[in-house]
């Protein structure tokens, strides 16, 4: 059980979620990402991968090498301050670069803003308690999928494995899977004694509330 919980913590680590959602949005509606300028579209994808994943990871590893944090698990409140600030700044940099870019759909811009709001809210709360960043990330995904269905009227999408294997998938199924993952993440964090029940549920609330605020701001 411990190995499974650790695997869930790694696979569903908060740092991966912007990339996850970028490709989930592309899967649900690839037409939003179609452009006659394939080079420019490629640069957008590279920007998302580098600014939301590669650079934050490099910063965290550099902090570890310099002894600024004892390990990458960041088990102490103080250990999380530097990584949260660094990641938040890269997310802000990405948001500034894409918010007026016609090649990036508004649904992804809104999601990224929600993540930024959630991250800096977590930074503030981190001064008082070690709120679960894993819970914030997965609840952000759930909230984004709910908004996709009820605010943007998405009901299903095509899943293509090959030209001869195309399936119509209900967005409800994706939401159910995300909710199950939400439960698994919370359970695994508590099983590993990384967080208390209050810290996990607090993370859920912060993630959902941040996306409500982002939706109001963008739309």
N, C-alpha and C positions, 0 to 999 in steps of 0.2 A: 504493500500500500504506500509505503514511504517513497519507493522508486517511482510509482505512478504519479504521486503528488508532486515530486520534484520535476518529472517530465512535463506535467501540466504547467508548472510554474515557469519552465523554460520556453515551451512552445507558445504559451499565451502570456509571454512577458510584455509589459506595457510598451516597450520600445518598438515592438513589431507592428503595433496596431494601425498606425497611419498607413504603412505599406499594405497591410492586409485589406484595409478599407478601400484604398486606392484601386486595388485589383478586383475587389468585390463589386465596386461601382462599375468598373469596366466590364465585368462579367454580366451584370444585370442589364446594363444599357451601353453596349459598345459603340452605338451610334453617336453618343455624346463626345466620344474621343476620336472620331474620324476627322481627319484633316487632309487637305491636298498637300500640305507641307509636312511630310513624314519626318523630316529632320527636326523641325520645331517640336513635333509631338514627342519625338525621342528625347529631346533635351528636357522637356517637361518631366518625363518619366525618370530621367537621370537625376533631375533636381529633387524630386520626391524621395528617391532612394538614398541619395547622398545626404540631404539636409534633415531627413526624418529618421534615418537609420545609421548610415555609415559614420558621419561626423560625430553624432552623439555617442556612439559606441567607442570611437577612437578617443574622445575626450574622457570617457569613464575609465577606459584602460590606461590612459596617460595619467589620470589622477591616482589610479592604483599603483602604477610604476613609481610615481613621485612620492608615494606614501601619504597622499592627501586623504585617501580613504583606505581602511584596512583590508577590505575585500570588496568584490563586486556585488555581494549580497546586500550590502548597505543595511545591516541589521539595526543600526542605531540612528536616531533622528538626525543627529549632527552629520552623519556620513552621507545623508541624502541631499543636503543643501547644495553642494557643488554640482552633482549630477543633474538635479532638477533645474537649477539655473541654466546650466549649459544646454540641456535639452530644450528648455523653454525658449532660449534665445535662437536656437536653430529653427525651431518651429515657427517663431515669429518671422525670421528671415524668409522661410519658405512661404508663409502666408502673404507677406508683402510682395513677393515675387509672382504669386499666382492669382491674387485677388482680382486683378484687372486683366488677366490673361484670358482671351476668348477661347483658348484651347482647353481651358480647365472649367468643367461644369460647376455651377453654383452649389450643387449638392455636396461636392467634395470641399469647396471653399468653406461652406458652413460647418462641415464636419471638423475640419482642421481648426477653425476658430473655437469650436466647442472643446476640442482637446486642449487648446492653449488656455482657455478659461479654467478648465478643470485642473490643469497642471499647476497654474499659479495659485488657484484656490488651495490645492494640496500643499503647496509651498507655505502658505500662510498657516494652515491647520497643523503642518508638521512642527511648528513651534510649540504646540501644546500636546499633540499625540501623534503616534506613528500610523497615520491613516493608510489604508491599503491602496497602493498604486495599481496593483493588479485588478482590484475590484473596480476602481475608477475606469480603467481601460476597457474592461469587458462590458460594464454598464453603458459606457459611451457608445460601444458598438450596438448594443441592444436598442438604445435610444435612437441612434441614427437609422436603424432599420425600421423602427416604428414610425419615425417621421417620414421615411421613404414611402411607406405604405399609406399612411393616413393623411399626410400633408402633400405628398407629391403624386398620389394616386397610382402607385406601382402595385400591381397585383401578381404578376408572374413574369418570368423571363425564360429565354431559350438557353439551354446548356448544350454546347456543341462539343462532342468528342471526336467527330469526324463528319465529313459531308453526308454520310449515310446514317449517322447516329446523332440525332438532334432530339432533345427532350424539353418539354414544357414543364418548368418547375415553379410551384407556387412560392411567392415571397413569404407566405405564412410558414412554410417548412423551414426557410432560412431563419426566421424569427424564433421558431421553436428550438432549432439547433443552438442559436445564440443564447437563449434562455437556459438551456441545459448546460452549456459551457459556463454560463454565469454562475450557476450553482456549483459546478465542478471546481471553478477557480476559488470561490469562497470557501468551499469545504477543504480544498487542498491547503489553502493558506492557514486555516485554523488547525488542520491536522499537523502541519509542520511547525505549529506554534509560532508562526511568523507574525500573526495578528490575532487580536481578540475579536469576539463577535461584533462589538460596537465599531471597531475599526474597519471591519469588512463591510458592514451595512452602511457605515458612514461613507465609504468609498462608492458604494452603489448610488447613494443619494447625490453625492457630488458630481459623478459622471452624468447622471440623468438631468440634474438641474442645470449643469453647464451647457448642455445641448439645447435645453429650452431657451436659455438666455441667448445662445448663438443664433438660434432660429429667429428669435424676435429681432436681433440686430441685423441679420442679413436680409430677412424677408419682411 
